């Protein structure tokens, strides 16, 4: 068993002391049970992947140098002529 010191806000300390007294537990037992409950309730965090994800790229993406009308014409090149 390890011994440690912690800091707890006054209001929380009063509530925990009252809680422990009602159950005839020591404060140490109350904190241990609280810690055990946290470990049961919260799952393990996901492990970090070894590589960083980056979005896929394509050589065909990018409209640099195209005017708005050229971009519109390219977008509707295969579309119904009534939409152009």
C-alpha positions, 0 to 999 in steps of 0.5 A, a space after each residue: 500500500 502506498 501513502 500519498 497526500 492530495 488536495 481537495 476543495 473544502 466543500 468536496 472534503 465536507 461532502 466526502 467526510 459526511 459520506 464516509 461517516 454515514 457508511 462507517 468508512 475511513 476517508 482513505 477507504 472512501 477515496 480508494 473505493 472512488 478510485 476503483 469506481 473510476 477505473 471500472 467506469 472509464 475505459 482504457 484510452 485508445 492506443 496511439 497509432 504509430 503513423 499519423 493519418 493524412 488525407 489522400 491526394 490526387 494529381 487531378 485535384 486543383 483548379 489553379 489558373 482556371 477562371 470561374 467560367 472555365 471551372 463551370 464549363 469543366 464541371 458541366 462538360 458531361 452534364 445535360 446541355 439544358 443545365 449549362 
